[in-house]
Amino acid sequence: MLIQLLTVGKQKEPHLTAAQDTYLKRLTPFCKFEFTQLPAVRLSDKPSEKEIASALEQEAAAIRKAAKGTLIAMCIEGKQLSSEEFSKLLTQELPMRGSAVTFLIGSSFGLADSIKCEAFRRMSMSAMTFPHALASVMLMEQIYRAYQIDKGTGYHK
């Protein structure tokens, strides 16, 4: 299965890039993994709601061009899953929908409502807010954990 993690905004912190590289290596035996970063639309320091909505739609258009397969939108209003529930989704349910899945992490203003509506599922890692770069690492770890749960290894304990 191809798993794509598509984020809007560039990764700037070397320690988080190193963590992403670690999980990329760990995921290699389980899936083909692609990490795609799209540029965020630049906004003024105090953008209006209209400017934000326009920027999110521009980002959504870029997401549509780059995304592969089934879309999972990571957003605060999404459903929180346990690691076991996520493992079942990733290893049993999503493969029946096709050979590719894309997890979407939006810019600092999130994702456009239109792209969330197109997604197969909306998921949330927490009610708390995390920097997008950290959320990427956390999601990669949970994808790795999902495969470990599926294989019955001791990693999940």
KAKA-V468105 format. One record per backbone hydrogen bond with DSSP energy under -0.5 kcal/mol. CO is the residue of the C=O (numbers start at 1). NH is the residue of the N-H. If there is no record, write none. Layout:
[[CO;NH] [CO;NH]]
//
This chain:
[[1;3] [1;32] [2;4] [2;101] [3;34] [4;6] [4;103] [5;7] [5;36] [6;105] [7;9] [7;38] [12;14] [13;16] [13;17] [14;18] [15;19] [16;20] [17;21] [18;22] [19;23] [20;24] [21;25] [22;26] [23;27] [24;28] [25;28] [27;30] [27;31] [31;33] [32;3] [34;5] [34;36] [36;7] [38;9] [44;47] [48;52] [49;53] [50;54] [51;55] [52;56] [53;57] [54;58] [55;59] [56;60] [57;61] [58;62] [59;63] [60;64] [61;65] [62;66] [63;67] [70;102] [71;120] [71;121] [72;74] [72;104] [73;75] [73;123] [74;106] [75;78] [79;124] [82;86] [83;87] [84;88] [85;89] [86;90] [87;91] [88;92] [88;93] [89;94] [92;96] [93;96] [94;97] [94;98] [95;98] [99;2] [100;70] [101;4] [102;72] [102;104] [103;6] [104;74] [105;8] [107;110] [110;107] [112;116] [113;117] [114;118] [115;119] [121;73] [122;79] [123;75] [124;81] [131;135] [132;136] [133;137] [134;138] [135;139] [136;140] [137;141] [138;142] [139;143] [140;144] [141;145] [142;146] [143;147] [144;148] [145;149] [146;150] [147;151] [148;152] [148;153] [149;152] [153;156] [154;157]]
//
